[in-house]
Amino acid sequence: MFGEPNGIYSEALTFRGFAMRRSLLLATALVAGLAAVPARADEVSDAIAEAQRAYQAGQVQSAQTALQEALQLIAQKAAAGLAAALPDALPGWTADEATSNAAGAGMFGGATASRSFHNAQGQTVEIQVMSDNPLIAQLGPILANPMLAGAMGRLVRIGEQRAIQGNDGNVQMLVDNRILVQVQGDAPAEAKLAYARAINVARLSAR
């Protein structure tokens, strides 16, 4: 009488094990892409090795925790990479320290980085960059289509990238269809455009 439930339970365990093996393989592949950053890659490799040891010992929960740690470390590196692409203060301006955040399972998820700039008149420009964010899926098709983008504001060029500058002077740009750049604040439109053009877009694309 217990044959069928036991069979279902066995299948569930098999599926869970398969999912864990897939996650381990994914994290291992991500580590291979971080070889150029030894310090961070070592941390990720250690967490994945811990997950593998726990999984092989049948400690599924511990393996899952270690694997989540590895993925969070990777997300933190992604966020730091976004921050590194933000510009320094332009002449006549001062800059706050760039900040970054990796929200692995938050409401918006993905990685974000931002930096604020101020001038002697008390005006402010803020740059925010985000990747792998659900907001990008909504804005992406609009920003990628010149006709739709033109309806949102004036089309401008940031290097080889197409961007939109709204009537308020704010600038939005999509890099590689996965990284959203927003430049806003109460500074004049030309200042916001200048800061948009000071972003290291090539560094964003290389991530």
Secondary structure, DSSP 4 states (H G I P E B T S, - for coil): --HHHHHHHHHHHHHHHHHHHHHHHHHHHHHHTTTT-HHHHHHHHHHHHHHHHHHHTT-HHHHHHHHHHHHHHHHHHHHHHHHHTSPPPPTTEEEPPPEEEE-TTSSS-SEEEEEEEEETTS-EEEEEEEES-HHHHHHHHHHH-HHHHHTTSEEEEETTEEEEE-TTS-EEEEETTTEEEEEEESS-HHHHHHHHHHS-HHHHHT-
